[in-house]
Amino acid sequence: MKPTAKIGSLLGAKGSAIWAVEPQATVYDAIAMMADKGVGALLVMKDGRLAGIISERDYTRKVILKGRSSKEERVEEIMTANVVTATPEHTVEEAMRLMTEKRIRHLPILEGARVAGV
């Protein structure tokens, strides 16, 4: 795919499957879903809207290293709430630059308030 291609066309080729969890879910359930789906992060959705993102990195840094229990901690307690996003109109190059600058590995794509993909 060319760097000048739009993210929307990338989603068309990649697919727009979205794996999500609710903020009240346990971290254990989120990690189990990540393992089941073969992904490194889940969107956190509340009332159909993006509320945050939880990644394996959040789990290792905010649960494991702090001696907390994944079966007791809630996703909302460790998720990243200030989510970096892009739109389908961003180019692949713009998205890659954003991900590099913000040091993120997962970039939700929003069309208005609707999640179009990751």
Secondary structure, DSSP 4 states (H G I P E B T S, - for coil): --TTSBHHHHHHHH-----EE-TTSBHHHHHHHHHHHT-SEEEEEETTEEEEEEEHHHHIIIIITTT--TTTSBHHHHSB-S---B-TTSBHHHHHHHHHHHT-S---EEETTEEEE-
